[in-house]
């Protein structure tokens, strides 16, 4: 008698059924408005508190104009990978501006932060090497390490002593430590100076994913590394994205000449991906200008952060100690997060529930994000509703 063969469709149905039963099924909400503090969903206006558009640039008139100018000059698609014929003067200018903005010799553009992170480990390390990452690193860094030929170890969240112990293990060749600058679900800032000291002591390189810090933190929006006053020598690999504070899309890796040349020659996610649309690169150059021209956006954002934190503490809400635009409201149980999100939706607020596997079991939450496009009145409205919902 032949054994029964496994059926992929049956396995899919069983998996979706289990996800639904566990209260972890995810649903998309299609809105028909530009990204902003108010979006429209099912003909209902919602005050939007879950966007990563931290500086409120995604619908900025200057960026819309720049995008149209870019389309007029370069068309829509890049048409090929960068190494074939998809690389334009718009990409080149953006790389030059990013390198100057970050204080590094050179930068290279990727179509997404996920692709950029995948390239870091797989381009720089080999089978005899080791990558070490914070346990709360973004999924793209975790996947990058798992998919590489290098060994992979994870240290307890922001625990530099645990990192040092792992780095002391014998046998590894090159060693690379990867961390978020600002952790995407908790909003806390990595202790990068301490991480650098451990890396220097143990002859390891440090790579920082500054997706949620770039454009927001630092005196001129240079990000987490600028926030701490660290040099390119101390953080040799810096990754950042354009789809959050800058309001466009894509990502970059910045470093010295040789490092970036290595990515051009060997990064598979660069070589075998169609280049970022040149009009987006063109618009992103304008976004970097706006960060300097409209410094009030960062100032207003941090005033709102302080206003929300003060109000939340007065209400006794279970927020973390985050000092960034990411303000998690912990619920613990996934069902509670989903129900609170539903109640907020009914009252006109878009705040999505974050559940496992995005966050560890027992740490489900509402991930409240503030932007420079919000008003004080909107923050106060959210606090008022949260006080009623408890």
Secondary structure, 3 states (H helix, E strand, C coil): CCCCCCCHHHHHHHHHHHHHHCCCCCCCCCCCCCCCCEEEECCEEEEECCCCCCCCCCCCHHHHHHHHHHHHHHCCCCCCEHHHHHCCHHHHHHHHHHHHHHCCCEEEEECCHHHHHHHHHHHHCCCCCEEEEECCCCHHHHHHHHHCCCEEEEECCCCHHHHHHHHCCCCCCCEEEEEECECCCCCCECCHHHHHHHHHHCCCEEEEECCCCCCCCCCCCCCHHHHHCCCCCCCCEEEEECCCCCCCCCEEEEECHHHHHHHHHHCHHHHCCECCCHHHHHHHHHHHHHHHHCCHHHHHHHHHHHHHHHHHHHHCCCECCCCCCEEEEEEECHHHHHHHHHHHHHCCEECCEECCCCCCCCCEEEEEECCCCCCHHHHHHHHHHHHHHC
